[in-house]
Structure formats: C-alpha cells, structure tokens
Amino acid sequence: MTRLRTAILISGRGSNMESLIAAARAPDFPAEIALVLSNRPDAPGLDKAKAAGIAVAAVDHKIYAGREEFERSLQAMLDIHRIDFICLAGFMRLFTPWFINQWRGRMLNIHPALLPSYRGLHTHERALADGVKIHGCTVHFVVPEMDEGPIVAQAAVRVLDGDTPQTLGARVLAQEHVIYPLALRLVASGAVRVEGNRVLGALGRSDAALVAPTPDR
C-alpha cells in the first residue's frame, strides 16, 4: 500500500496533530505523517512531533515581507519533503489563493464549530451567546474562502446549561481528535469523492438523530 505523504501544519501545542500521528501509526492507515511544519519556531507541538520521530521544520512568517513570500518558502519546504497532502491543525495563518490553488483537493482543515455556522474565531463564545443546543466541529477541504469548502466529517455535542466557553470547547476538542483521523483516512484511502460542494461516500450509514434536550419517553 502506498501511503500518502502528509504534512501537519501547526502554530501551537499540536493537540490535533497528536491524534493524527497516533492514528497514522496503524500499519493499515493510508497516510503517513512525514512532516510537522510550523510558522512559529517556538511552537510546543514541534517538540512533541520530534519526540514521536517525525521530521519537523519551522518557517517563521515574521521574517517575510508579505504572505506570498512566506508561502513560497513554505512550499519549498513541502517540496523538499515530497509532501502529497496537508492537514491544518491549529495553523493560525490565512493563505493566499496562490497557495490554496497549489493544494486544492489536497488540504484539510479542522474548525471548532458546525460549519457553515460560526466561521472565524471565538466559536464557543458565540455559540453560547446565541443559545444553541448543539455545537461541534467540522473537517473540510480548504478553499480560498475562509472556513468554507466541502465538508468531510462533523461531530456534534450537546450544549449544557452550565457550560462556559472552556468546558464546551473541551468537549468539542475531544471530538476533533476523533473525526480528524477519520477524515484523513477517508480521503487518503479514496473512500470519498467531491461533487460540487459535497463530499460523498463512506460517511456512515446511521440515520439516528442527535436531539437536545433528549425528549422524555
């Protein structure tokens, strides 16, 4: 089996990175984590990846005059490591259309909300302020528009009466660790396909609904 050479791009501690690395240790996983790359040389996740035996690199965005100059250096590093696919995992930089078009159909991102709701930042605070009963996370293909692109996988959690952004975020993060490896497996194995703005294929066969609050029986 030829495994997809995958780079994980991070800016911080690399929580989702760790879940992807752990999943890719399985011999039947269709992707290998070949590189962890950060725009911050001091990102804690780089040390974690190094300890796991993964090649690491940093391309500091602060030393470049503009976004495209930074991205061209990023692209050169990806080329050196013969990367086929990218997973963004807490990478806190917006890409230009130039870079995204280099990787169209070959780059995933995870977002802490049920897209298309709550694009952007502070998703948990906004969900609580709006009084929603169900919140969650989304893995999607990256397109030039922020937090858009075909959705590969989603997970939902109930919003509890006593939730704070921190407690709600912790439950959402636990589900991120579940669906990101699943999404990478589905895409890397060819189990799903993109038609328009929809991802179709082996996405589960249950029609059960998550209802909040749970109705009395």
Secondary structure, 3 states (H helix, E strand, C coil): CCCEEEEEEECCCCHHHHHHHHHHCCCCCCEEEEEEEECCCCCHHHHHHHHCCCCEEECCHHHCCCHHHHHHHHHHHHHHCCCCEEEECCCCCCCCHHHHHHCCCCEEEEECCCCCCCCCCCHHHHHHHHCCCEEEEEEEECCCCCCCCCEEEEEEEECCCCCCHHHHHHHHHHHHHHHHHHHHHHHHHCCEEEECCEEEECCCCCCCCCCCCCCCC
